[in-house]
Amino acid sequence: MTFFGKPWRHLWAHNKASYGVRVFIALTGAMSVCWYFGSLTSISPVFLGIIASALAETDDNWLGRLKSLLATLLCFGIAAVSVELLFPYPWLFVIGLALATFSLTMLGALGERYASIAQATVILSIYGMIGVDQRLNMDGVLWLEPSLLLAGATWYGLLSVLWCALFAHQPVRQNLASLYYELGLFLRYKADLLEPVRQIDLHQRRLKLAQQNGKVVEALNRAKATILSRFGRSGRPGVRSGAYFKLYFMAQDIHERASSSHYPYSALTETFFHSDVLFRSQRLLTLQAKACAALGEAIRLRHPFDYGQQSQQAMADLTASLDYLKQQKNRNWKGLLRSLDSLCDNLATLERQLSEASRPEVSVGELDTSLLDPAPRSLKDMFQRVRLQLTPTSLLFRHGLRMALALAAGYGVLHLIHPNYGYWILLTTVFVCRPNYGATRLRLAQRIVGTVIGLLLGHAFLQLFETTEVQLLMAVVAGTVFFLTRTDRYTVATAAITVMVLFCFNQVGDGFGLIWPRLIDTLIGCFIAVLAVFFILPDWQGRRLHQVMANTLVTSNLYLCSVIDQYRNGKRDDLAYRVARRNVHNADATLSAALANMLREPGHFRRNLDAGFRFLALSNTLLSYLSALGAHRTKLAEHPSDEIIGKALARLNSGLDEIATALAERRPLVPTAEEENALADELEQAHDELDDGHRLVLTQLALISRLLPNLKSAAAYVLREPHDNEGSDTTVDAVSS
């Protein structure tokens, strides 16, 4: 195996490889320059500037990254100058710090790019405080530390722009690969629901599927953002970009079909318990799950995708098993066999799509490749978005106010007790204080444990490696590890950055003398962050759970209307339909995330947790029934049954809207189970002469109608719980795709 053989190809294809290499080059280059000019004291501020610039980085093409870099450097420059000017005046400084932190946090309303730049600017401001404080203590040169910070930030920013130009498509492949990996897990969990075994816990399996659905939605959103930044604004895609578009839209369609349910699985299990049809369905879906994961790996490594013959044989076996059941001519099975027919058609479509993915020729044809760009279009749009968030009901406003007051409190503590290296208190507060208590609690534990591990390792390494060259090399390695792990292994990342800080500061002073101050400052900063999240306009998930639940029903209602419209006017995978579909999946993922955050909150604030998980399972079931309608969209010919479909749609729209409004406004619900069950009975009395399309629509609407009483019951249980109106939030907006 050559040096650039298979192991290195796998390493380079990893989604964090380019990020790590980029950071390593930046840190190594900065260290080499400082070493060459004999200015070891400059290493620390230059490294910190590189870190701040890397934290501000978001995925984009080279031109977008260049624009972001210019905005970042402008913010960094203003922050560095402000720190220099206001530092001698503590009262003015703390007021400026609080106002700047709040204002910068509010920029998050404009999107992820601006949120990253804002947080990085706050972090660089604290780095600037450290430098100014050291200069005053050591009688250094004015403006030297800010200049070095900006030099490090500029160096990494230019490297990032060049990297984006040279490897423009690599993030697209990596995000698409991750998407198909998550889709593979989703299909595997979906296959578990088809297992024809009595007395299994379908509720827990549905919750597991709903939580994985959130990961798929997140992966879809990441892939969309990457494709949009590379190709979405440039009109009709070319041959190469068309391949990425087709893979993305195919993933969307697979997700919709995999989300589908054509009948309650418990009823299918009970009826066909002695048949192998469900086992064969489960086996086929499991093979398709493996194929999705293999497709993701092929995209990541840029290898041809070989679908193979195993799934085709499984599909043929399933079709034969279903044909055998039909030959029995059991009248009691008629309705369920039609549902199995729809399930088989869905799996056959998945089979065809995955087999087509192995073909090298790619054409988007007449596919609508437009994507909704969430970025602000103008200064007026930017101002409007920020203005809408300037209310105490906004989660962003609360987080901004909380951050401002927490940093002001940290600055006050710093001046009250005059600790050594006290500005690490502020830095810890910035990294630990998250928008909600659950995330803050998790980050706090990771920060403390990581700091302790880093200090122990740093103490050992300082004793083992006394030469400057080795210490600088280990500082570079530690900095690289920080960026490789900061998003998913924050404990390791904290340990790595702690080791880097010890080695860097050891070049200008005593690294051993930093160990205890670093630990004490970390504990103080964590304590301030927890107090801020707990007492300053806290965002307890239970207080806004009813709003999140309401939003899932609002988006489900819009999705239902969009789907039925296509049965009337013809199938179109246009932007409007895809936005409606993505909104309902995002709302479902938001509910799942809110419940996951509730699990980390104090018991007193988790009163609605069980009801919330019950509602999540029901809303996911509703989504699966809607997805089945979406998966089989086709224009229906006029038929007398259209009247009852219209009547059912109006009743379901009214029922979903009634529950959503009651949840949003915390109003009591009136039970109407008899009405919904009567409507379901009417829908299920379909005549044999109905075509498959009308029969499918009637069946799915009947399933949704029978689900409404359960949704209403779960919502009513939440509404019966005691509620503290203080701090309630407005409806959570769905993120469209």
N, C-alpha and C positions, 0 to 999 in steps of 0.2 A: 504494500500500500504506500503510495507516494505521500509526500507531506501534505499535498492539497487533495488528498483522497476523500473517501466517504465520510470519515469522522469530522473532518473540517468542513465539509459541505453541510452536514447536519448542524454543526455549531453555528456556521454563518447564517443558516436559514432560521435560526431561533429568533423569536420576535424581539428579544432584548439584546441580541448580539451587536447590532449596529450602534445601539445606544451606548453599550458598554465600551465598544472600540472608540467611539467618538469622544467619550469622556476621558478614556485612557490617553488618547492622543493629546487632548487639550491639557490635561494635568502634566503629562510627561513633557510636552513642549514648554509649558510655563516653568516647570522645575529646571529644565535644561538651560533655559535662558537665564534664570536667576543664578543658577550654579556657574554658568560661564562668566557672568559679570561679577561674581562674588558677592551677590546681594541676597543672602539667605533670609534676611529679615523681610524681604519683599514676598517670599513664598506664601506666607499665610494670607495676606490680603488678596493676592492674585488668585489663589485657590478659592477663597470665599467668593470672589467675583465670578469665577467660572461656575461655582455651585449655584449662585443666584441666577445666572443666565440660563443654566441648564434646567432649573426649576421653572423658569418662565417659558420654556420651549413647549410648543404644541405641534401636532402633526399638520403639515401643510406642504404645498409645492414650494419651489425655491423662491418664487416671487413673493408669495404670501409670507414665507418665513423671513424674507428680507424686510418686508413692511413691518412685521411683528418685531424684528430686531431693532429697527429704528424707533418704534414706539417704546420698546423696552429700555433702550439706552436713554431716551428722553426722560422717561420716568425715573430711571436710576440716577441720571445726572441731577434732576431736580431734587430727588431725595438726598443725595450726597451733599449738595450745596446747602440744603435746608438744615441738615444735621450740623454742618460746620458753623452756620450762622447762628443757630438757636441753642447750640449745646451749652454755651456759657450762661444761659438764662433759663434755669430749670422750670419756672412757671410757664414761660412762653413755650418752652420745649414740650412739656407734657400736654399742653393744649394743642399745639401743632401736631404732636404724635397721635392724639386721639382723633382729631378731625381728619388727618390724612388717612389713618387706618379705616375709619368709617367710610370716607369717600372712595377709597380704593376698593374696599370690599363691595360697595354698591356697583362697581363696574362689572361685577359678576353677572349682572342682569343682561349684559351684552353678549355673553357666551363664554365658553370655556377658555378661549384664547385670552380674553381680557381678565378673566378671573385668575388665570395663571400668572399673567404679568403683574396684576395687583398684589397677589400674595408674595411674589418674588421681590417686588419693590419694598414691601414692608420688611421682609427678611434682610434685604440689602441695607435698609436704613439701620437696622440693629447691628449689622456687620460694621457699618460706618461709625456707630457709637463706640464699638469696641476699639476701632482704630483711633478715633479722636481721643478716647480716654487714655490709650497707651501713649499717644503722642504727647499729651499733657503731662503724663507721669515721667516720660523719658525726654521731654524737651525736643520733640522731633520737628520735621519740616512741615509747615502748613500746606494743606492740600495733597500731601504725598499719599496718605492712605486712600482718600477718595479716588485719586488718579489711578492707583494700583487696582482698586476694586473695579473701576470702569474698564481698565485695560484687560483684566481677566474676563470680564463680561463680553467685551468686544471680540476678544480672541475666540472664545467659544462660539459666539454668535456667528462670526464669519465662517468658522469651521462647519457649523450646522447648515448654513446656507449652501456652502459648497457641497456638503454631503447630500442635501436634498436634490441638488442638481445632478449629481453623479448617480445616485441610487433612487431615482424618483418612484419607481414602481415597487420597490421592495416592501414598504409598509402596506401597500394594497394586497400583495400576495400573503403577507403574514396575517393581516386581519381577516381575509377570506378563509385562510387555513384555520384560524381560531374559530371562525363562525361555523365551519363544517364540523369541527371537533365538537363544539357545543351542541350542534344539531344531532350528531351521532348519539350523544348521551341522552338527548331529549327523546329520540326514537327508541332507545333502549328502555327508558323509563315508561314510555308509552306502551311498549310491548309487554311490560309487566302487568299492565291493566288487563290485557287480553288473556292472561293465564287462567284457564278454566278450572280453578280450584275453589271449592266451597270454603266459606268461613275465613277468607283472607281479609286483611284490613285494607279495603279499597280507599278509605278516607286518608290513611297515611300515605298510600301510594299516590293519591291525587295531590296531596300537599307536596310530596317530593317532586312530582311532575310540575306543579305550579312554580316551585322555587327554581327548577331548572329552566322553566319558561322565561323567568326573569333574566337568567344568564344568556339565553339565546337572544332575547330582545336587546340586551346590552351589546352583544357581539354584532347584531344587525346594525345597531346605531353606529358603532365604531367603524364597521366596514362602509356604511353609507357615507359617513363624514370623510373617510379617506378617499373614496372614489369621487365624491363631490369636489374635494379640494384639488384632485388631479385632473378630472375629466368633465365634471358635471356642469361647469360654466362655459364649456367650449363648443357647445352645439352637438351635432351628431357624432357619436363615437366612431373611431376608426377600427381597423381589424383587431389590433392588440387590445385597445381599451374596450372594444365590443365584447371580448372574451370575459373581461372582468365584470362588465355590466350583466352579461348573461348568467354568470355564476352567481352574482348577487341576487338577481331576480328569481333564479331557480331556487336559491336558498329560501327566499320569501315564500315561494309557492310550496316548497317542501314543508316549511314550517306551518303554513295554513292547513295543508292536508294532514300532517301529523297531529295537528291540534284537534282534528275532527273527531266527533263521536256521533254514530248513527243510531245508537240505542243504548240504554243503560246496560253496562257490561254484566251486572249481576243477573239480569233477565236472560241475556244470551247464554251465560254460563249454565243457568238452571235448565234451560230448554235443550241445549245441545251438549249437555254434560257427557253423554255417551258417544258423542261424535268427535272426530279429530279435527274438525274445521277450525276451531279456535286455536288449537295447538299449532296448526299449519299457518294460521294468520300470524301468530306470535313468532314462529320461527322465521317467516319471511320478513317481518318487520325488524327482527333482530339482525338478520343478514344485511338488511338495508342500512341499519344503524352502523354496522361495521364498514359498509361501503362508504358512508358519509365520512367517517373518520379517515378511511384510506384516501378518499378524494382530497380531504384537507391536507394530508401528508404529501400527496402528489403536488398540490398547489404550492405548498411551502418549499418543497425541494425542487420544483420545476421539472418533475418527472411525468411521463405519460401515465394516465390513469387507466388501469385494466380492471374492468368491472367483473369479468369472469362469468362462468356459466352456472354457479351454484344457486344464485337467486332466481335465475330463469327456471330452473327445475323446481324450486320451491313454489314459484308462481303457478307452474303447471299443475303441481300436486294440489295446491289450494283450489284451483279451478275445478279439478276432478272431484275433490271432496264436496265442493258446493253443488256440482251437478248431480252427485249421488243423492244428496239430501233432497234436491228438487224432484228427483225421480220417485221419491217416496209418496209424493202427492198428499202430504199431511196437511189438511185444511187449517189446523191450529198453528202451523208454522208459517203461514202465508206472509203475514206482516213482518215477522222476524227475518224470513228469508230475503225479503226485499232490502232490509237493512244490511244483511250480510252481502247482498249483491252490491250495494253502495260501498261497503267497506272493501270488497274485492276490487271494484273499479278504482277506488282511491289508491290501493296498494299497486294496482297495475300501472297507474299513472306515475307513481313514484318510481316503479321499476323502469318505465320508459325514459323518465328524465335522467335517472342515474346512468342508464346504459348510454344515453346520448352524450353524457358528460365525458365519456371515454373517447369520443371522436375528436380528432384534431381540428376539423373544420368548424368554424364558429361564425354565426351570422345573427345579428340582432333582428334582422328582417324589419317588420313593421312595429316592433316593440316600442312602446312609449318609454324612452329612457330618461325622461325628466325626473329630477329629484327636488324635493322641497329644501331650499337653502334657508336655514334658520338665522343666518347672519344678518345684522342690521343693514339696511340699504342706504341710509343717509344719516347725516347728523341729526336731522329731525327725528328719525326713527330711533336713533340711539338715545336722544334726550327723552323721548316718550317712554321707552322701556325702563329707563332709570326712574323716571317720575312715577310710573305705576308701582314701583317697589317702595316708594317713600311712604310707607304706612306701617304701623306696628303689627298689622296682621300679616305682613310679608315675612317669610322665613329668612330671606336675605337681609332685610332691614334688621331683624332681631340679631342675626349673626354678626352683622357689621357693628351694631351698638355694643354687643357683648364683647367683641374683640377690642373695640376702642377702650371700653371701661376696664377690661382685663389688663391691657397693656399699660394704661394709666396707673392702675393699682400696682402692677409690677414695678413701674418706674418709681412709685412712691415708696414701696418696700425697699427698693434698691438704695434710695437716698436715706431711708430710715436706719438701716442696719449696716450700710456701707460694706457689703461683702466683696471679697476678691473676685474679679471677673463676673461681677453681678449682672452684666447684660445677658448672660446665658439664661437668666430668669425669664427675660422677655422672649428670647428665642425659643425656649421650651414652651412658653405659653402659646406662641404662634403655631407651633407644630402640633401641640396637643389639643388645643381648643377647636373642636369640630362643630358642625351645625346642630348636632343633637347629642343628648346625653349618652346614648348607647355607643355611638362612634367615639365620643370623647373618652368614655370609660375604657374601651378597648385600646385606644391609642395611648392612654395614660399607663396602663399596665405594660404595654409593649415598650414604651419609652423608658420607664424605670428599669425594667429587666434588661433591656438592651444597653442602657447606660452602665449598669453594674457590670455586665459581662464585658463591655468595652473597656471600662476602667481596669478590671482585673487583667484582661489581655494586654492592655496598654502598659500597665505596670510591669508585667512579665517581659514584654517585648523591649521596653526601655532598658531593662537590666541585661537581657540577652544580646541585644544588638546596640552597641554603643557608638558605632561608626556613623557619621553623618550620612554617607551615601546610602547605606542600608535603610536607615530611618526614613529618608526621603522616598526611596523606592517603595517602602511599605506604606507610606502615606498615600502615594499614588494608587497603589493596589486597594487600599481601604476606601479611598474616595470612589473608585470604580465600582467596588462592591456595593457601596451605598446606593448608587444610582441603579444598579441591577436589581436591587431587592426592595427599594423604598415603597413600591406600590402593593406588593403582596407578601413581603416578609419584613415588616417594619422593625421587628425586634433585631433581626440581623443587620438591617440598615442602620439602626441607631448605634449598635455596637461598632459597626465599621466607621461611621462618622466620628464617633468618640475616639477611636484609635487614631484616625487621621488628625484630629484636633491636637491630641497629645503630642504626636510626632512633629506637627508643624510648630506648635508653641515651644517645643523643646529646642528649636533652632534659635529662638530669641530669648529664651529664659530657661526656667526649670520646669520640665514637663511633669515631674513628680509633684511639684507644688500645685499643679492644676487639678489633681485627682479629687481631693476632698471638696474644693470649691465647686467643681463640676457636678459632683453628686448632690451637694446641698442645694445648689442653684436649680438643678433639675427637679428636686423634690418640691422646692418652693414654687417653681413655675407650674408644675403639675397641680399643686394645691390651688393655686389661683385660677387655673383653667377650669377645674372641677367646680369651684365655688361660682364662677361666672356662669357656667352652663346650668347649674342647679338653681341659681337665684335670679339671674338677670333674664327676664322674659323667657323662661325655659320652654323648649319645644317638646313637651311630652307627647309621644306618639298617640297615646290614648285620647288626648284632647282634640286631635284632628283626624282620628281614625274614621269618624262618621263622614267627614268630607272626602277622604280618600275612597271610601266605599261608595259614596254617591257618585264620584267621578267614574268609577268602573261601570256603573249602570248607565250613566249619560253617554259614555263612549260606545258601550254595547248597543244602545238604542240607535245611535247614529250609524253604526256598522250594519245593524239589521236593516235599516232603511236603504243603505247603499247597496246591500246585497239583493234585496227584493227588487230594487230599481233595475238591476241588471237582468233579472229573470223576466222583467217586462220589456226591456229595450235592447237586450243583447249583452253578451259578455265583453267587457273592456277592462284590461289591466292598466287603466290610466292612473294619473297621479292622484286624482280625487279619491278613487277607490283604495289605492295603496295607503294614502294618508289616514283614511277612516280605519283601515285594518291595523295599521301600525299604532294608531292612537289607543285602540282598545287593548292591544298587547302591552303597550307602555303603561297604561293605567293598571292592568293586572300585575305587572312587574313592580309598580310603585307600591301597591297594596302589600305584596309579598315582602318588599324591603322594609316597609313601615312595621310590619309584624316582627320581622327579624330584629329590628332596632328595639322594639318593645321588650323582647326577651332579655335585654341587658339593662332595662330600667328597674328602679326600685319597685318592690311588690305592690305598694300602694297605688302606683300609677299604671298597673297592668290589669285593671279590673276587666277590661273588654277583650283580653287576649284570646281566651277560648272561643268567644263569639266571633272574634275577628278571623281566626283560623277556619272556623266553620263557614263563615261567609266567603273566605278565599276559595275553599273547595267548591262551594256552590257557584261562585262567579266564574271559576275556571271551567266548571261543567257547562255553564251558560255559554262561555266562549267556545267550547268544543262543539256545541250544537250550532252556533253561528258559523264556525269555521267549516263545518260540513256543508252548510248552505253555500258558503263561499267557494268551496272546493269544486262543487258540481254546477257552477253557474252556467246557464244556457238560456237562450230566449225561448219562452214558452208560447205556444200557439194559444189563441183565445179559446176559452173553455168555460162552461157554466161554473166550475169550481173556483174561478177567479173571484167570484163574489165573496165566497167564504174566506178566501185568502186575504182579500182586502179587509174584511171584517176582523179577522184574526190579527192582522198587522196593526190595525187601529187599536184593538184592545191591548195587545202586547206593548205597543208604544206608550199607551196611557198607563199601563201597569208599571212598566219600568220607570217612567217619568214620575209616577206617584211615589214609588219607593225612594228614588233618588232625591226628590224634593223633600220628603219627610226626613231623610237622613241629613241633608244639607241644612235644613232649618230646625232639626230636632223636634219634629212634630209627631204625634202618635199616628199609628197606622191602623186602618180598619180592616179586619180579616175579610177576604173575598175568595176563599179557597173554593167554595161551591161554584162560583161563577167561572173561575179559571178551569176547574176540572170539567165543567159542562162544556166549555169551549173545546177542551182537549178531546172529549168524547165525540163531539161533532166533527172535529178535524180527522179523527181516526176512522170514522165511518166512510172511508174512501171506497168508491166503486171500482170494480175490476177493470172497467173500460178506461180508467185514467191512465195516461201515459206515465212513464217513469219520472219525468221531470215534475209534474204536478204532484204525484204521489210522494216524492221526496220532500217537496216543500211543505205539504200538509203534515207529513210525519214529523219533520223537524220543528215546525211551529207548534205541534201538539206537545212535543217534548219540552219546549220552552214554556208553554202554558202550564204544564204540570210542575215545572220548576219554580214558577213565580211564588206560589204559597210558601215554599221553603225559604226563598230569598226574603220574602216579607217577614217570615218568622224570625230569621237570623237578624234582620235589621231591627225588628221590634225589640229583640233581646238587648241589642246594643243601646237602643234609645231608652230602655228602662233603667239602665245603669246611671248612678249619680254622676253628674257632669259639672265640672268647674268651668263656667263660661269665660273666665278670665284667660286670655291668651289663646282663644280659639282662632283658627286660621281660615282664610278663604279657600275656596276650592282649588285643589292642586291642578295646575294646567298639565295636560298630556303633552309629551314631546312627540311631535309628528315626524313622519319619515317620508 
